[in-house]
Amino acid sequence: MLTELHSFETGNRRITDLTGDVERFVAGAGSDGLVHVFAPHATAGIALIETGSGTEADLEGALDRLLPREDIYTHSHGSKGHGADHVIPAFISPSLMIPIVDGRMALGTWQSVVFVDLNRDNPQRKVRFSFIPA
């Protein structure tokens, strides 16, 4: 098994496209298998969505409606509404498995791998990529 810890900064982004990073990671594998993408954070998830078509804004809007940034959460430290950040992994899984065929992700035409994180308190993030050969 091949594994790599990828570090990045989210800045003001709530959704960060990781597709290119995962593609570069699996390119060296040159074989079939699975790639596991895992966010080791209590406030983030990994999703497959179409990017560049407005879906990012739609997802952000849906999360804002589902998890409002108000002081209504029992988990109440940090910025206003931070408790909502800790609920994200219950709706957007912190991990994802993608088939690899001939060293490439077998994604659908419009699918991209994204990191979803509403947490404004910590822009320094990590994601673990693991390749499991067939």
Secondary structure, DSSP 4 states (H G I P E B T S, - for coil): -EEEEEEEE-TT-SEEE-HHHHHHHHHTT-S-EEEEEE---TTEEEEEE--SSSHHHHHHHHHHHHS-SSS--S---SSTTHHHHTTHHHHS-SEEEEEEETTEE---TT-EEEEEE--SS--EEEEEEEEEE-
